[in-house]
Amino acid sequence: MSTTERVTLPSGAWVQFRDPHTLRRGDKQKAMRAVQDDGGDLSQALDLINGLLRVLIIDWSYEFPIPDVTPASLDLIPLEDDDALSEAVEESRKLLFPAKPDAKDATDPASPTAPSAD
């Protein structure tokens, strides 16, 4: 059974997120479509967060439509809530876009696997 999470934001508003484990391939593609190729890394990171917010928010207490209905609603969110929203979608971002393995991690003593033989 899936669950949702309600997060109270610094302004006192709340946002209801869908369970990230219910996300599908189409949700990932929808989030990716929000990323513009013409911006730099920071611009692309912000676009990705906006794409995730469009996919994950299922309800909120703001007086305007949720971002999946009206993407421009994200521009109306109080600035004080911005960082909290970004943090709230971080687990989902890691689930949809896991970091690629890095060879230098193989020498990390915390790494769960041993380096491969050459």
VOPAGU-2260 file (C-alpha; in pm, 1 decimal, decimal comma):
REM VOPAGU-2260
SITE   aa  ch    i         X         Y         Z
SITE  MET   A    0       0,0       0,0       0,0
SITE  SER   A    1     139,7     335,8     -94,2
SITE  THR   A    2     147,2     628,9     140,9
SITE  THR   A    3     174,3    1000,1      93,8
SITE  GLU   A    4     366,2    1250,8     298,8
SITE  ARG   A    5     242,1    1588,5     413,4
SITE  VAL   A    6     519,0    1839,1     475,3
SITE  THR   A    7     460,8    2160,3     666,9
SITE  LEU   A    8     664,7    2442,8     519,2
SITE  PRO   A    9     823,3    2742,8     696,1
SITE  SER   A   10     538,0    2973,4     588,4
SITE  GLY   A   11     288,5    2742,2     758,7
SITE  ALA   A   12     156,8    2609,6     426,3
SITE  TRP   A   13     159,5    2235,4     366,7
SITE  VAL   A   14     231,4    2019,3      65,5
SITE  GLN   A   15     112,1    1661,2      11,0
SITE  PHE   A   16     360,8    1446,0    -182,8
SITE  ARG   A   17     293,1    1113,2    -347,2
SITE  ASP   A   18     499,6     816,0    -238,7
SITE  PRO   A   19     816,9     821,5    -451,5
SITE  HIS   A   20     808,3     440,7    -470,5
SITE  THR   A   21     492,5     468,1    -683,9
SITE  LEU   A   22     673,5     666,5    -953,3
SITE  ARG   A   23     694,7     514,1   -1300,2
SITE  ARG   A   24     903,8     561,7   -1611,9
SITE  GLY   A   25     658,1     819,6   -1745,4
SITE  ASP   A   26     697,1    1026,3   -1429,3
SITE  LYS   A   27    1073,7    1031,4   -1477,3
SITE  GLN   A   28    1029,1    1141,1   -1838,1
SITE  LYS   A   29     785,6    1414,0   -1733,4
SITE  ALA   A   30    1037,6    1547,8   -1482,1
SITE  MET   A   31    1314,3    1533,6   -1742,8
SITE  ARG   A   32    1104,6    1727,6   -1997,1
SITE  ALA   A   33    1114,2    2022,6   -1758,3
SITE  VAL   A   34    1494,0    2044,8   -1794,0
SITE  GLN   A   35    1606,3    2298,5   -2053,7
SITE  ASP   A   36    1920,5    2220,3   -2254,0
SITE  ASP   A   37    2017,6    2583,5   -2299,3
SITE  GLY   A   38    2090,9    2658,7   -1934,2
SITE  GLY   A   39    2394,6    2582,7   -1723,9
SITE  ASP   A   40    2420,8    2319,1   -1451,7
SITE  LEU   A   41    2242,5    2534,1   -1193,8
SITE  SER   A   42    1959,1    2611,1   -1432,7
SITE  GLN   A   43    1920,0    2243,0   -1517,2
SITE  ALA   A   44    1920,2    2148,1   -1147,4
SITE  LEU   A   45    1643,2    2401,5   -1079,5
SITE  ASP   A   46    1446,1    2276,8   -1378,9
SITE  LEU   A   47    1476,7    1919,9   -1251,5
SITE  ILE   A   48    1348,6    2018,1    -906,9
SITE  ASN   A   49    1053,5    2193,1   -1071,9
SITE  GLY   A   50     987,8    1883,1   -1281,4
SITE  LEU   A   51     993,5    1665,2    -970,1
SITE  LEU   A   52     758,2    1901,6    -789,5
SITE  ARG   A   53     515,1    1875,1   -1083,6
SITE  VAL   A   54     522,5    1495,6   -1058,1
SITE  LEU   A   55     522,3    1458,2    -680,0
SITE  ILE   A   56     282,4    1723,3    -545,7
SITE  ILE   A   57     -70,2    1589,0    -527,4
SITE  ASP   A   58    -222,3    1859,3    -303,9
SITE  TRP   A   59    -127,5    2170,5    -112,1
SITE  SER   A   60    -275,3    2448,4      98,7
SITE  TYR   A   61    -180,1    2734,1    -133,8
SITE  GLU   A   62    -466,2    2922,3    -299,8
SITE  PHE   A   63    -349,2    2839,8    -653,2
SITE  PRO   A   64    -351,0    2518,2    -857,7
SITE  ILE   A   65     -94,5    2244,0    -800,0
SITE  PRO   A   66     202,0    2251,8   -1041,1
SITE  ASP   A   67      88,7    1952,4   -1245,1
SITE  VAL   A   68    -222,2    2152,0   -1340,4
SITE  THR   A   69     -51,3    2492,2   -1371,5
SITE  PRO   A   70     330,5    2474,5   -1377,0
SITE  ALA   A   71     356,0    2852,5   -1329,8
SITE  SER   A   72     214,3    2803,5    -978,6
SITE  LEU   A   73     567,8    2715,7    -868,0
SITE  ASP   A   74     663,3    3079,5    -928,3
SITE  LEU   A   75     399,7    3191,2    -675,3
SITE  ILE   A   76     534,8    2989,7    -381,5
SITE  PRO   A   77     670,9    3210,2    -103,0
SITE  LEU   A   78    1049,5    3230,7    -110,5
SITE  GLU   A   79    1071,3    3109,7     249,6
SITE  ASP   A   80     931,7    2770,4     138,7
SITE  ASP   A   81    1167,1    2719,9    -155,8
SITE  ASP   A   82    1456,0    2542,5      20,8
SITE  ALA   A   83    1219,3    2318,5     218,4
SITE  LEU   A   84    1050,7    2205,0    -103,4
SITE  SER   A   85    1386,9    2129,8    -264,8
SITE  GLU   A   86    1491,3    1924,3      37,8
SITE  ALA   A   87    1158,5    1740,9      42,1
SITE  VAL   A   88    1210,7    1604,4    -311,4
SITE  GLU   A   89    1574,5    1501,0    -262,3
SITE  GLU   A   90    1494,4    1137,1    -177,3
SITE  SER   A   91    1279,1    1111,0    -488,1
SITE  ARG   A   92    1552,1    1268,6    -701,9
SITE  LYS   A   93    1799,4    1006,6    -581,0
SITE  LEU   A   94    1547,2     730,0    -649,1
SITE  LEU   A   95    1475,1     846,2   -1005,0
SITE  PHE   A   96    1827,0     964,1   -1087,0
SITE  PRO   A   97    2078,5     759,6    -885,0
SITE  ALA   A   98    2441,6     862,5    -900,6
SITE  LYS   A   99    2651,6     669,5   -1145,2
SITE  PRO   A  100    2926,1     452,2    -991,3
SITE  ASP   A  101    3262,2     624,0    -972,4
SITE  ALA   A  102    3585,0     421,1    -995,8
SITE  LYS   A  103    3749,0     631,2    -723,5
SITE  ASP   A  104    3484,0     506,3    -479,0
SITE  ALA   A  105    3635,4     157,8    -507,1
SITE  THR   A  106    3922,2     268,6    -283,9
SITE  ASP   A  107    3681,4     403,8     -26,4
SITE  PRO   A  108    3692,3     183,6     287,8
SITE  ALA   A  109    3316,4     243,6     328,4
SITE  SER   A  110    3251,5      94,2     -14,9
SITE  PRO   A  111    3053,5    -231,8      11,6
SITE  THR   A  112    3251,3    -394,6    -270,0
SITE  ALA   A  113    3617,2    -464,8    -323,0
SITE  PRO   A  114    3805,8    -314,3    -615,6
SITE  SER   A  115    3804,1    -533,6    -926,1
SITE  ALA   A  116    4123,5    -704,6   -1037,1
SITE  ASP   A  117    4295,9    -557,3   -1340,6
